[in-house]
């Protein structure tokens, strides 16, 4: 039982919290008013500046938020709080439109929310290709697409679409992926079909082998689409997020069924516009070399000479000619700044194919 003295102390603490809440609300209001002033300056004279969202600016703000943090809230928790404040303020300037692989409840949607916050106007589309198309046709301003998974590697479809598009990469999102097995059935023994995106099936390969070896695996366009399928077909289950179980009224038969506990997917944000330097950036390129001894070694040497690190290098068929390949590389630094700017010029000069996909801030959290 709480004593009278403790009750009094609790009341004092609650009054202190109420006072702080009032101050926080007033400061958020002042921040929002400043955002409106920014919008006014950008649109003065009736001339609208089309780019309100600045990925480099937001990355810098979030890094500062985390560097100032002294606890007890974790850095990423503090960053998420400020992300939503920034998202709501940006919506006052100009709501941004973001497309992602749907339907509602996909990890792509979760990545979109993590990067843009709930203030963005989101559009769920049926395929990764449709994400690119909506941005290319100006139906949306940005698109969020998966590029790489820590368990299964590169998302080949996204890489192939990046080869063709004129869009630029302007941001990245790292999202921890935890899969659940969802179904209308009550027992694993009743499951005959497991539906999921091919990447999710691969990320849960060992768990499925041990627990559902008899079930047919059905690749789907997305995990949320698989959840819709499971909700409509008896004897079926979906691999999807736990959130999808609430959206599509399914039971969670098993949680965290991914084979790797640190399973993470990296998403890229694509846009018609690039990103200015933020102080901590990456650059993505595609290139291919003439078929001669030492050609690739020569290119990699350009980066090594300047102490520039490649954080990722993958190979894909070019689909332009048989046995022809291109390399996808992520490089530390911004393409507008030296020494990377000069190195990329040298790479382009010796490449048989070269494409700058964009420079973008390293994911803040």
VOKOL-485938 format. One record per residue (C-alpha): residue in one letter; x, y, z. Coordinates in steps of 0.5 Angstrom, whole numbers, plus 500, padded with zeros to 3 digits. Layout:
<dolos>
AXYZ;...
</dolos>
This chain:
<dolos>
X500500500;X503507498;X504511504;X501518505;X508521504;X509517497;X502519495;X504527496;X511525492;X507522486;X502528486;X508533485;X512528480;X505528476;X505536477;X512536474;X510532468;X504536466;X508542467;X513539462;X508537457;X505544457;X512546455;X514541450;X507542447;X509550446;X516548443;X513544438;X508549436;X513554435;X517549431;X511548427;X510555426;X517556424;X516550419;X510554416;X515560415;X520556411;X514554407;X512562406;X519564404;X520558399;X513560396;X513567396;X511571390;X507565388;X513561386;X513554389;X519551390;X518543388;X523540393;X521541401;X524535403;X531535404;X534528406;X541531408;X538536413;X533531416;X539526417;X544532420;X538533425;X537526427;X544525428;X545531432;X539529436;X542522438;X549525439;X545530445;X542524448;X544522455;X538517456;X534514459;X531513453;X535510447;X538514442;X533510436;X527512441;X529519441;X530519434;X523516432;X520521437;X524527433;X522524426;X515524428;X515531430;X519533423;X514529419;X508533422;X512540421;X514538414;X507536412;X505543414;X510546409;X508541403;X505534404;X510529401;X507523397;X511516398;X509509395;X511502397;X510495396;X503494399;X498492401;X498495408;X502491413;X509490409;X516491411;X516496406;X511500409;X514500416;X521502412;X517508409;X514510416;X521509419;X524514414;X518519413;X514518419;X506518419;X506525416;X507523409;X502521404;X503514403;X501509397;X501502397;X502499390;X502492387;X509491386;X516494386;X516496379;X510500380;X514503386;X519506381;X513507376;X509512381;X515516382;X517516375;X510519373;X510524378;X504520382;X509520388;X515524390;X519518393;X519511393;X521506398;X524499395;X528493398;X535493396;X539488400;X537483406;X543481411;X541473410;X539473403;X543478400;X541483394;X534484392;X535482384;X529485382;X530492385;X537492382;X535490375;X530496376;X535501378;X539499372;X533502367;X530507371;X532515371;X531516378;X536517383;X537514390;X537519396;X536515402;X537509406;X533505411;X535499415;X530495418;X530489423;X526484420;X522479425;X517474421;X511471424;X507465421;X500467421;X494463419;X486462421;X488455423;X489453430;X495448429;X501447425;X499440423;X493443419;X497448415;X498445407;X501451404;X505457406;X505463402;X510469403;X515473399;X520469396;X525473400;X521471406;X521464405;X528464404;X530467410;X525462414;X528456410;X531452416;X525454420;X520451415;X524445414;X524443421;X517445423;X513445416;X516440411;X510437408;X507444407;X507447400;X511454399;X507459395;X511465393;X507472393;X508479391;X509481398;X508478405;X502482406;X499479400;X500473403;X497475409;X491476405;X491470401;X492466408;X485470411;X481467405;X484460404;X483455409;X489450411;X494456409;X499460413;X503467411;X510469413;X509476415;X509481420;X506481427;X502487425;X499484419;X496479424;X492485426;X490488420;X488481417;X485478423;X490472423;X492468429;X500468430;X502461430;X509462431;X513468432;X521470430;X521464425;X527468421;X533463421;X538469423;X536473429;X539479427;X536479420;X535486417;X533489410;X536495407;X531499403;X533505399;X529511397;X528513390;X526520387;X527524381;X532529385;X538527389;X541529396;X546534397;X552532402;X550531409;X557530412;X556522412;X554519406;X554513401;X554513393;X551508389;X554506382;X553501377;X559500372;X562494367;X569493365;X572491358;X573484358;X581484359;X586482365;X586486371;X580491369;X576490375;X583490379;X585497376;X578500378;X578498385;X585500385;X583507384;X579507391;X584504395;X589509392;X585515396;X583510402;X576510400;X572504402;X567500398;X561497403;X558493398;X560490391;X555485387;X555482380;X549482376;X548479369;X547486364;X541483360;X544486354;X548481352;X550473353;X555473359;X555480360;X555483367;X555489371;X557491378;X553494383;X558498388;X556502395;X562507396;X563511402;X563519401;X559523396;X560524389;X560531389;X566532394;X573530393;X577525393;X571521391;X569526385;X575525382;X575517383;X569516380;X571520374;X576516373;X572510373;X567512368;X573514363;X575506363;X568503364;X564500358;X558502362;X557507368;X551510371;X551514378;X545512382;X546517387;X549519393;X545519400;X546520407;X548514411;X541511415;X542515422;X539509426;
</dolos>
